[in-house]
Amino acid sequence: MSHAVDEQPAVEYGHVEHALVHFDDLDALGILHNARYALLLERALTAYWSMHGISYQGARGSAPDLFHAVREFAITYHAPITGTGPVAVHFWLEHFGTSSAKYAFRFHSPCGATLYAEGRRAIVRLDQATLRPAPWTDAARAVAATLLRPAA
């Protein structure tokens, strides 16, 4: 039985990527373990950036922008995910600076009726030699522009 979701829902900003919750993602109570939300978000972000040509191939990144560190991860849980199958991960950029980026995200049911969790994630692009903040490339800026939430 496949849990694949062919159609991505339309959103006003950002992107929705469907991620699969597997049996080993569940805790002893049968709900998605809290630590797995960060992993599912990472997988959704990786899929999006890969679709836009920024990915890992042959153990190497296709762009220096892949060398970044998470500065902050915050999440608020609203309802438990109680089994396996697809979950919708809606993410967007609130800010894309010289060397940093601030994502916001929501986990919800594929139909959008249930909000499971929401939060934010900040990253900093690093220079591989110095481990100091470094500016994003033009390629990363082009992809980031597709995720930026319009100003209210």
N, C-alpha and C positions, 0 to 999 in steps of 0.2 A: 504494500500500500504506500503510495506516495503522498507526502504532505507538501509537495511543491505548490507554489502560488504563482501562476503565470502572469497575472496582471498586477502592476504596481498601482496603488491608489493615487489619484491626483491630489497634490497638496499645493497650497499657495506659495510656499517657499521651502527650500531644502529638498530632501529626498527621503523616500521610504524604501527601505530594504527589508526583505523578509529573511529572518534567520530561523533555523530549526533548533528547537529544544530537544535534546536527546535524553534517553533514560538516565545516562550517567551524569547529566546536569542537575538532576533532582536530588534533594536532600532526603534524610530519613523520614520526613513527614510527607514526601511525595510532591513537594513544591520546588520550584526553581531556586537553587541555592543562591544566596545573595551575591557571592563572588562571581557568579556566572554572568551577571548583567554586564560587567565590564568586558568580559570576553566576547559576549554576543555583540556589544557595541563595536568593539575592535574589529570583529569579523565583518560587520555591516560597513564600517568605514573603509576597510581594506578592499572590499568588493567594489565600492563606488570609485575609489581612487584608481583601482586597477582598470576599471572600465574606461577610465580617462587617460590611460597610458602611464600612470605612475604606480609601479609595482615592483615586486621582487622576482627576478628571473635568474636562475643559475646561481643562487646564493648571493646575488648582488642587487642592490637597488637601482632602478632605472633613473633615479634623480636623487641629488643630495638631500632633498626635502624629506626623504624617508628617515633620515637620521634626526630624530626629535625625541624629546622626553615629555612624559606626562607631568605637568606641574600640579594639577588639581583634578580630583574626581569627586563629585558629590552627587548623591542620588537620594530621592525620596520615594518610598514604596507606598502604593495606594491599594493594590489588590494582588494576591498571590497568583502566579502562573502555576496551575495545578496539574500539569501533564506535559506530554511530548507533543511535538508538532510545530507549525509555524507561529511566529510572533512577529509583528510589524515593528520595525525600529525606524522612527522618524527622527532625522537629525538635520541640523543646519548650523551655519556659522553666525554667531552674534557679532564677532569681531575677527578681522584678519589683519594683524599689524605687521610691523617690519620683520619681526622674528617670532611672534607668538600668534596663537589662534585660540579662540574661545568657542567651543561647540555647545549647543544645547540639544537635548534629545528627549524623546518619549518612547516608551515601550507600550504598545497597545495590541489588542486583539486584531487579527487580520481585517475584520469588518469595521474596526474603529470604535466599537461600542464600549469596550472596557479599557480604561487607562490603568496599566499595571504599575508604571513607575516613570519618573521624569528626573532630569538632572542636568548637570553641566560637566564639561571636561575641558581643561586648558592644557595646551601643549606649547613647547618652545623648540624651535628649530635650532640645532646645535652644529657647530663646526666640528668635524670629526677629529681634527688634530688637537684643537685647544679645549674642546667641550664647553666653549663659550657660545652665547647666542649668536646666530648668524642669520642674515636676511634670506627670506624665501626667494626661490627662483621665479622667473617670469612664467614658467610652465605651471608651477604650483599656484601662482596668483590667478592664472586663467581658470584652473579648476575650482579654486576657492570662490571665484566670482559666481559660479553656478550654485553655490550653497549659501551665499550671504542672504540673511533675512533683510528685507527692505525696512528702512527706517519707518517708524510709526507715524 
